[in-house]
Amino acid sequence: MTSSLSRKLTTLAAGTARAASISRPSPAHTATFSSTARAAFGPDFDPFESSAPAPSAPRAAQAPATTSGGGGGSFAARPSASSSSPASSGATASNSASTASPFRPQLPAYGKPVFAPSYALSGEPNPALLWNGGKQDGVDWTTTWKGLGEIVTTEEQAAKLMRPLKPEEIQIKPDGILYLPEILYRRILNSAFGPGGWGMVPRGPEALANNLFTREWGLVVGGKLLSIARGEQQTFAGSSMATAAEACKSNALMRCCKDLGIAGELWDPQFIRKFKTDHCVEAWVTHATTNKKARRWRKKDAKFEYPYNG
């Protein structure tokens, strides 16, 4: 019986020691795993440390006080340097007081890393707004609605913005969709507000899912927010993400310009039908390499380009 009890105690001790060894990843693993989080939340950020752990509760049950996380996980206030334990006092505590983020993410289930939150959620000052010796006196365009609905245009500006489009400016895609080249939107804005009198500001992070690159942008005119739209761009194998990001921005600009009346005809069904009847044609074409036939649109004064013949 003594031998059996001894074996049980030995097994229990070994299990306890093993649990203690795997309850926390090795320092090397932690450093690699949390490099991005440390850059976002400060050098003292520990993604495997709960902000308010219960003595015996499992890690998944340790739920701190939360604020809205916008899908990026929960965020709990960091403890101040004065409330830190004696073991973390001294130089570490003083560094934490000066560099620590006021918010820290709580790991989701299974220890998956969270995404770094936006500046609005993390409480960190936006580096782009640190002007005049580090004072944050700018506008955080990721969250503000400053000036929305307050822009008043002159009659001259309105005439430039809402002028009728010329037939040669409008283009048609092979599937029959009418569009205005992105550069013309910029030229119209420049003619109405002047170069530098308007700009596009990102309202959220870039997103890529199912080869679709998207991002929300805001159109700012004269320091006031005018419109918000999410741009999108299809990506392909080997395509540049920088090109996709620029195309996404231009797509958002096109959508924002609808609120200014720019190229409003292109969303008018009656105008679309008349323009396609007067200026476009749909014809059968043959692919030069596959010999497959398809119906495609073009303007009457244009020709089908390679690899299509028709």
Secondary structure as GFF3:
##gff-version 3
##sequence-region A 1 310
A	DSSP	alpha_helix	2	22	.	.	.	ID=ss1
A	DSSP	alpha_helix	27	33	.	.	.	ID=ss2
A	DSSP	alpha_helix	35	41	.	.	.	ID=ss3
A	DSSP	three_ten_helix	59	61	.	.	.	ID=ss4
A	DSSP	beta_strand	74	77	.	.	.	ID=ss5
A	DSSP	three_ten_helix	81	83	.	.	.	ID=ss6
A	DSSP	three_ten_helix	86	88	.	.	.	ID=ss7
A	DSSP	alpha_helix	91	99	.	.	.	ID=ss8
A	DSSP	beta_strand	103	106	.	.	.	ID=ss9
A	DSSP	three_ten_helix	109	111	.	.	.	ID=ss10
A	DSSP	alpha_helix	119	122	.	.	.	ID=ss11
A	DSSP	three_ten_helix	127	129	.	.	.	ID=ss12
A	DSSP	beta_strand	130	131	.	.	.	ID=ss13
A	DSSP	beta_strand	135	136	.	.	.	ID=ss14
A	DSSP	alpha_helix	155	161	.	.	.	ID=ss15
A	DSSP	beta_strand	171	172	.	.	.	ID=ss16
A	DSSP	beta_strand	178	179	.	.	.	ID=ss17
A	DSSP	alpha_helix	182	193	.	.	.	ID=ss18
A	DSSP	beta_strand	198	202	.	.	.	ID=ss19
A	DSSP	beta_strand	207	209	.	.	.	ID=ss20
A	DSSP	beta_strand	212	221	.	.	.	ID=ss21
A	DSSP	beta_strand	224	234	.	.	.	ID=ss22
A	DSSP	alpha_helix	241	257	.	.	.	ID=ss23
A	DSSP	three_ten_helix	258	260	.	.	.	ID=ss24
A	DSSP	three_ten_helix	264	267	.	.	.	ID=ss25
A	DSSP	alpha_helix	269	279	.	.	.	ID=ss26
A	DSSP	beta_strand	280	287	.	.	.	ID=ss27
A	DSSP	beta_strand	293	299	.	.	.	ID=ss28
A	DSSP	beta_strand	308	309	.	.	.	ID=ss29
###
